[in-house]
Amino acid sequence: MNRYAAAGINADAFKGKRIIVVTQDTTLSREALDQIAQAAPLGVDVTVRRANGAERVSYPTTGGEVIIRSHRQGTRGVSADVLYLDEGVDALVRDTHAWESLCASLNGSQHAEVIRS
């Protein structure tokens, strides 16, 4: 993930969107969490949760949230407005049942969006 992606993810979450960031592995998930947390706007109330498997950045005042998962953790039971596939993830989930599971996370959103890096 690059700083521009982290800034864009923060901007959408600040507007109240719920975003799932899917990475290749847990190491990259932790790195993405750090980048997104560092890119949070100054003076904005954010909560960063670093618990293994439950990494997230929340915006309590707007209700926005960034949930970070590796592609192996999946997104079962998690709903979102935006699904961000980090570099290399698209190739890992293409033509598998994992892709269907990822897309199911967007079913409840009126403005569902998939972003591939």
Secondary structure, 3 states (H helix, E strand, C coil): CCHHHHHHHHHHHHCCCEEEEEECCHHHHHHHHHHHHHCCCCCCCCEEECCCCCCEEEECCCCEEEEEEECCCCCCCCCCCEEEECCCHHHHHCCCHHHHHHHHCCCCCCCCEEEEC
